[in-house]
Amino acid sequence: MSNVPLVRRAIAGAAFAHGASSNPSPGADDSSLNHDGGNQWTPAALERAGSTLKALNRMAKRPPVHLLFEDVSFTVSSHKGERRILHNVSGEFRSGEVTCILGPSGAGKSTLLNILAGYMTNGVNGVITVNGHSRDMRVFKKLSSYIMQDDMLQPRLSVLELMRIAANLKLGAELGRAEKELIIEEILQTLGLWNHKDTRSEHLSGGQSKRLSVALELVNNPPIIFLDEPTTGLDIVSIRQLVVLLRLLSRQGRTIICTVHQPSASLFALFDRVYVLARGLCCYQGASPLLVPYLAEANYVCPTTHNPADFVLETLLSDVEAPARLSEQCQNGKLCRKLDRLTARGGRKPVLHSDESIQRIFVEHVAKEQTQKMEFATTFFTQFIILSKRMFLQNKRNSMSLWIQLIHHVISASLLGSIFFLVGNDANAPIVNFKFCLSCVVFFMYTYIMIPVLLFPPEVRMLRREYFNRYYSLKAYYAALTFSSLPVMITLGLLFLMICYGMSGQLLEWDRFLLFAVSGILTAVCSEGLGLAVGSAFSVTNGSIIGPATAAPLLALCCYGMGFGPYIESSMKFLMASSYLRYGLSGFSLALYSDRQPMECNVDFCLYADPKLILRDVGMGNDKYIVQVVGLLIFTALHRTLAYFALRYRLTAEFSNKFMTYISKVLKHR
Ligand SMILES: Nc1ncnc2c1ncn2[C@@H]1O[C@H](COP(=O)(O)OP(=O)(O)OP(=O)(O)O)[C@@H](O)[C@H]1O
């Protein structure tokens, strides 16, 4: 305990170096988290800051959450065998407290947080209870928010726009527009972001981005918030502001749990509870000022000038026996060192409820939740509308990308038009015109496979937090994604087709062009589905290899039989039917050559003056246009379903864990 006054002095000295505005008002800057005019951490400062969240707290009808876990272990399976990451750890996190999970790198901090937040459940053993009841994930997910370590914010949207979208998705019709606006303003002011409300997310500093992540999760006032390494990459002032904010939120009855790598002495003292992990064992659980005496009991004496957080990490890393010894001393988290009162260090009194009242509120809440059928705050349709609007806005603001795509389509179309200039009605060059159709297929295939392969993987990372924190269903997101890409795809696709159709001298008949365009756009939509499937399942690097590698055999199958159509083997016909590009190519060819007069022949004899002969010799003599359209639609549905499941696989650690466990079991039993 000898170092506690030292730590307190450190807080007083360095606490809020940023000057002070203790009563945030519109226009209050980052200092709104700060304190009274001097360099003092005063209860009044927190009290006043806390009072700024009045509207948010008015909607807080949800129960405080006490989280208890006992004998939690986590094992991962791989082809090399099983590996235990957590060894029967126990602990308790209570409402009104900020708990810091501390430990050396690789100790299992993020793993424990993932398990407690419900992000990982496969391979986990042990008991996790919420307010004395077994954790029901359906209810718990609605009570909790998880801010992940590498959270990314949606780009090209301002702070206020992001907050409004979050409020509309997370609060639904629960509150009116005016109330939502009030809550947003309160949160932004309290977090010192009000002055930056019109700044786009990509222009925020690291600290402001982290605070915005917290702000977005606060919108529906979750009683329990998990944060994985929220301080990483922030400067000392931003870290302090963030931890002070967490403390403030906890004082309003929330349970805040975060992992922190190496807190400074003053920061360490701001945490109410510390949970020390090393090698998957709990080495200490309890009030932060009691860590030093606890270590002294095990003969690890912390010098008075030392930061207790540094000391415990150094001890755990330098003495191989320390984790086991300390774990035994606290019974692997079952024993908790408590201070008499959390207010011992000053600050606003936490909202403490008796365990009985929490139990009662919680039981009422669970009963209410169970009668409600809705899994999300808004309906599928509302989610679809909000997400579509967001995507349209983001696409519109990404003018550079639109220009690049426009130029790409115009240049490619002009190039193709020049290569195949006026071959469309030349009976002496029918196979050249067939190659024109093939080139159009290749253009749509590569363009629309590669765009999502390159652009979607970063989007998947952004999606993770929103999806896990139940902003919307994946189906609504996916429907909005499909819908929002269509206008640009159709406009640019038509522009491409008009240019190259005209330049290549095809028959200028509207119905023929329409059939040609439908085949082109459907090939693009189908290719985008394939690109999304690859982009959802793989990183940009792997996707860039897998995308073209998948397309190459499909392309080979699509143009097989050129010149010997009537002699294509039936096994090959079967394989060719599995390439969606064949339907695209056939659609293009049928659009150009069906029901057509003999083509112009400017030499003595033209073998392919009759268009039927061309179709016969490329193996499309018996093809029907409508079958090609249906084929493309079926493959579009197939690719997009595949993409949906690939996305689910990527977004749900649980789903991927199960998959990996299954694969390793198969490999083991071979
Ligand atoms: N799904 C998994 N498969 C294999 N190993 C895993 C898995 N999850 C975690 N691990 C391993 O468990 C150990 C603990 O990982 P974790 O990310 O929880 O550590 P940490 O304490 O958060 O570390 P850091 O502070 O460096 O982020 C690491 O050695 C990690 O490689």
The ligand as an ORCA input file, in Angstrom:
! r2SCAN-3c Opt
* xyz 0 1
  N      -7.736    -19.297    -32.099
  C      -6.482    -19.458    -31.712
  N      -5.690    -20.387    -32.274
  C      -4.409    -20.556    -31.879
  N      -3.821    -19.840    -30.916
  C      -4.541    -18.882    -30.325
  C      -5.908    -18.634    -30.683
  N      -6.366    -17.624    -29.919
  C      -5.344    -17.257    -29.123
  N      -4.243    -18.009    -29.369
  C      -2.956    -17.926    -28.684
  O      -3.233    -17.681    -27.340
  C      -2.267    -16.826    -26.769
  C      -2.965    -15.666    -26.100
  O      -3.476    -14.813    -27.118
  P      -4.156    -13.427    -26.764
  O      -4.410    -12.717    -28.040
  O      -5.302    -13.674    -25.880
  O      -2.986    -12.721    -25.961
  P      -2.925    -11.289    -25.320
  O      -2.631    -11.470    -23.883
  O      -4.136    -10.509    -25.664
  O      -1.651    -10.719    -26.069
  P      -1.354     -9.232    -26.573
  O      -1.251     -8.393    -25.354
  O      -0.026     -9.375    -27.258
  O      -2.450     -8.824    -27.490
  C      -1.343    -16.419    -27.886
  O      -0.177    -17.204    -27.799
  C      -2.114    -16.743    -29.126
  O      -1.259    -17.107    -30.167
*
